[in-house]
Amino acid sequence: MSQKFIEGDTVYIPSSLLPDGDSYSTSIYKTSVTQTKAKSVKVLLRDGSNSDWIASSKPHKNLGIAIITIGDFSTEETLLNPLAKSILQFSRLLLDDGSVTSIRIRAIGELGAWWAINQSAYSHIIFIGHGSQNDIFFAYGGPRTPIDFQRRVLSAAQTKKTFISLCCETGKNSFASAFSAIPACGHLIAPFHSIHGAAASQFFQTYMCWHLLYGKTTKVAFNKAASTVPGTDIFRLWKDGAKIA
């Protein structure tokens, strides 16, 4: 099995995992790998010394959050934009401003144009909009299926991303299985049912706390977050066309 990291790699690691983690000014510390073995790494600390061995599942090779609001003309001011603002402000508490962006679009062509230029900077992609078990709705062009996303947007991706869809029902098999099988998708997290905007915001915040602040894997962070959202089995986690949680 090949190593996830090699010596000299730039990584992002939760400050909470480092000595005196509470004294860091940011929740995520950018540093470099100094040693590797099996499934562990050592990283360079701010005083120039090496850290203790840290599980290689904890650091991230790239870290950035892109919040994409997909407009519908009718609920943007009352639902979509307020939800996007809550996700944006929370994300800015986790990462520096240069690692977080929020855009508003109404057509899949707009998303494709933005994606081709900017996607390499972001590891986590958040979709805010309206969905169904088959598609996500765009104000211009109407429903768009996973095939549309792969053909018009995601073919340009160089690395796999974690996609978090806050669009209703996109965690169901028809949409989620096909979308999570797209090569650009590392994981897809999406609601199985309709979901209230407040619950969607709560889930995102809880998931990112476990995943980024405490360095939990995608699956562990998902399970912890999913168990706290009001309701029953609202979210699903998909990878490579299969539901894994």
C-alpha positions as CSV (number, residue, x, y, z in Angstrom):
1,M,0.0,0.0,0.0
2,S,1.4,3.4,-1.0
3,Q,1.9,6.1,1.6
4,K,-0.8,8.8,1.8
5,F,2.0,11.4,2.5
6,I,5.7,11.7,1.8
7,E,8.2,13.8,3.6
8,G,7.9,17.5,2.7
9,D,4.2,17.4,1.8
10,T,2.2,20.4,2.9
11,V,-0.6,19.4,5.1
12,Y,-3.5,21.0,7.2
13,I,-4.0,19.5,10.6
14,P,-6.4,20.2,13.5
15,S,-4.6,22.4,16.0
16,S,-6.3,20.4,18.8
17,L,-4.1,17.4,17.9
18,L,-0.9,19.4,18.5
19,P,0.8,20.3,21.8
20,D,-0.9,23.3,23.4
21,G,-3.5,23.2,20.7
22,D,-5.7,25.7,22.5
23,S,-3.0,28.4,22.1
24,Y,-3.1,28.4,18.3
25,S,-4.9,31.3,16.6
26,T,-6.7,29.1,14.1
27,S,-8.4,25.7,14.4
28,I,-6.4,24.4,11.5
29,Y,-2.6,24.5,11.3
30,K,-0.8,24.5,8.0
31,T,2.6,22.7,8.2
32,S,4.7,20.0,6.5
33,V,5.4,16.3,7.0
34,T,8.8,15.5,8.4
35,Q,8.6,11.7,8.8
36,T,6.3,8.9,7.7
37,K,5.8,5.3,8.7
38,A,3.0,2.8,8.0
39,K,-0.2,4.8,8.7
40,S,1.4,7.6,10.7
41,V,3.2,10.9,10.2
42,K,5.2,13.5,12.1
43,V,4.8,17.2,11.3
44,L,6.8,20.3,11.9
45,L,5.6,22.2,14.9
46,R,5.8,26.0,15.2
47,D,8.8,25.9,17.4
48,G,10.7,23.9,14.8
49,S,10.5,20.5,16.5
50,N,8.8,17.4,15.3
51,S,5.4,16.3,16.6
52,D,4.7,12.9,18.0
53,W,3.4,10.3,15.6
54,I,-0.1,11.2,14.3
55,A,-2.5,8.9,12.4
56,S,-2.2,9.8,8.7
57,S,-6.1,10.0,8.5
58,K,-5.9,13.2,10.6
59,P,-4.1,15.7,8.3
60,H,-5.5,16.9,5.0
61,K,-3.6,17.5,1.8
62,N,-5.8,20.3,0.7
63,L,-8.5,22.2,2.7
64,G,-11.0,24.6,1.4
65,I,-14.8,25.1,1.6
66,A,-16.8,26.2,-1.4
67,I,-20.5,27.1,-0.7
68,I,-22.6,27.0,-3.9
69,T,-26.1,28.4,-3.7
70,I,-28.3,27.2,-6.6
71,G,-31.0,29.8,-7.0
72,D,-34.6,29.2,-7.9
73,F,-36.0,32.8,-7.9
74,S,-38.8,32.0,-5.3
75,T,-37.1,30.9,-2.1
76,E,-33.7,32.6,-2.3
77,E,-34.3,35.4,0.1
78,T,-36.3,33.4,2.7
79,L,-34.4,30.1,2.7
80,L,-31.4,29.6,0.4
81,N,-29.5,32.8,1.1
82,P,-30.0,32.7,4.9
83,L,-28.8,29.1,5.0
84,A,-25.8,29.9,2.8
85,K,-24.9,32.8,5.2
86,S,-25.1,30.5,8.2
87,I,-22.8,28.0,6.5
88,L,-20.4,30.7,5.4
89,Q,-20.0,32.4,8.8
90,F,-19.5,29.0,10.5
91,S,-16.9,28.0,7.9
92,R,-15.0,31.3,8.5
93,L,-14.7,30.3,12.2
94,L,-12.9,27.1,11.0
95,L,-10.7,28.3,8.2
96,D,-9.1,31.5,7.2
97,D,-11.0,33.7,4.7
98,G,-8.8,32.7,1.8
99,S,-9.9,29.0,2.2
100,V,-13.6,29.7,2.1
101,T,-15.8,31.1,-0.7
102,S,-19.5,31.4,-1.3
103,I,-21.0,31.9,-4.8
104,R,-24.6,32.2,-6.1
105,I,-25.6,30.7,-9.4
106,R,-28.8,30.0,-11.3
107,A,-27.6,27.9,-14.2
108,I,-25.3,24.8,-14.4
109,G,-23.3,26.6,-17.1
110,E,-22.3,29.2,-14.5
111,L,-21.2,26.5,-12.2
112,G,-19.2,24.9,-14.9
113,A,-17.4,28.1,-15.7
114,W,-16.6,28.8,-12.1
115,W,-15.5,25.2,-11.5
116,A,-13.0,25.0,-14.3
117,I,-11.1,28.0,-12.9
118,N,-11.4,27.5,-9.1
119,Q,-12.1,23.9,-8.1
120,S,-8.5,23.0,-7.3
121,A,-8.5,25.2,-4.3
122,Y,-11.4,23.5,-2.5
123,S,-11.7,20.1,-0.8
124,H,-15.3,20.4,0.4
125,I,-18.2,21.5,-1.8
126,I,-21.5,22.5,-0.3
127,F,-24.6,22.5,-2.5
128,I,-27.5,24.7,-1.2
129,G,-30.7,24.5,-3.3
130,H,-33.8,22.4,-4.0
131,G,-33.5,18.7,-5.0
132,S,-35.4,15.5,-5.5
133,Q,-34.5,11.9,-5.6
134,N,-33.4,12.3,-9.2
135,D,-31.9,15.8,-9.6
136,I,-31.1,19.3,-8.3
137,F,-33.2,22.2,-9.6
138,F,-31.6,25.3,-11.3
139,A,-33.6,28.4,-12.1
140,Y,-32.3,28.4,-15.6
141,G,-32.5,24.9,-17.2
142,G,-34.6,23.2,-14.5
143,P,-33.7,19.8,-13.1
144,R,-30.1,18.6,-13.6
145,T,-29.1,15.0,-13.0
146,P,-25.8,13.5,-12.0
147,I,-25.0,12.9,-15.7
148,D,-25.4,16.6,-16.3
149,F,-23.1,17.4,-13.4
150,Q,-20.4,15.0,-14.7
151,R,-20.7,16.2,-18.3
152,R,-20.9,20.0,-17.7
153,V,-19.1,20.6,-14.4
154,L,-17.1,17.8,-12.7
155,S,-15.1,16.5,-15.6
156,A,-12.5,19.2,-14.9
157,A,-11.7,18.0,-11.3
158,Q,-8.2,16.8,-10.7
159,T,-8.7,15.5,-7.2
160,K,-11.6,13.9,-5.4
161,K,-13.9,16.2,-3.3
162,T,-16.2,15.7,-0.5
163,F,-19.7,16.9,-1.6
164,I,-22.3,17.9,1.0
165,S,-25.7,18.4,-0.6
166,L,-28.2,20.2,1.6
167,C,-30.8,19.8,-1.2
168,C,-33.8,17.7,-0.2
169,E,-33.9,13.9,-1.1
170,T,-30.6,13.9,-2.9
171,G,-29.4,11.2,-0.5
172,K,-31.8,8.7,-2.2
173,N,-30.4,6.0,-4.4
174,S,-31.4,7.4,-7.8
175,F,-29.4,10.6,-7.4
176,A,-26.8,9.7,-4.8
177,S,-25.6,6.4,-6.3
178,A,-24.9,8.0,-9.7
179,F,-23.4,11.2,-8.3
180,S,-21.1,9.4,-5.8
181,A,-19.8,7.3,-8.7
182,I,-18.5,10.3,-10.6
183,P,-14.7,10.3,-10.5
184,A,-14.5,13.7,-9.0
185,C,-16.6,12.7,-5.9
186,G,-14.7,11.1,-3.0
187,H,-17.8,11.1,-0.7
188,L,-21.3,12.4,-1.0
189,I,-23.3,13.4,2.1
190,A,-26.9,14.2,1.4
191,P,-30.4,14.2,3.0
192,F,-32.7,11.2,2.4
193,H,-35.8,13.2,3.1
194,S,-36.9,16.8,3.0
195,I,-35.0,18.8,5.5
196,H,-35.5,22.1,7.3
197,G,-32.9,24.8,6.7
198,A,-32.1,25.0,10.4
199,A,-31.5,21.2,10.7
200,A,-29.3,21.3,7.5
201,S,-27.2,24.1,9.1
202,Q,-26.9,22.2,12.4
203,F,-25.8,19.0,10.6
204,F,-23.1,20.8,8.6
205,Q,-21.7,22.5,11.6
206,T,-21.6,19.4,13.7
207,Y,-20.1,17.3,11.0
208,M,-17.3,19.9,10.3
209,C,-16.5,20.2,14.0
210,W,-15.9,16.5,14.3
211,H,-14.1,16.3,10.9
212,L,-11.9,19.4,11.0
213,L,-11.7,20.4,14.7
214,Y,-11.2,16.9,16.0
215,G,-9.7,15.2,13.0
216,K,-12.3,12.4,12.7
217,T,-12.6,10.5,9.5
218,T,-15.5,11.2,7.1
219,K,-17.5,8.2,8.2
220,V,-16.9,8.7,12.0
221,A,-17.7,12.5,11.7
222,F,-20.8,11.7,9.6
223,N,-22.1,9.1,12.2
224,K,-21.6,11.5,15.1
225,A,-23.3,14.4,13.2
226,A,-26.2,12.3,11.9
227,S,-27.1,11.1,15.4
228,T,-27.6,14.7,16.6
229,V,-29.9,16.0,13.9
230,P,-33.6,16.1,14.9
231,G,-35.6,13.5,13.1
232,T,-34.9,9.9,12.0
233,D,-32.1,8.9,9.6
234,I,-32.2,12.2,7.7
235,F,-28.7,12.0,6.0
236,R,-26.9,9.3,4.0
237,L,-23.2,8.9,3.2
238,W,-22.2,7.6,-0.2
239,K,-19.0,6.6,-1.8
240,D,-18.3,5.0,-5.3
241,G,-21.9,4.4,-6.0
242,A,-22.7,2.7,-2.7
243,K,-24.3,3.8,0.6
244,I,-21.8,3.3,3.4
245,A,-23.6,5.0,6.3
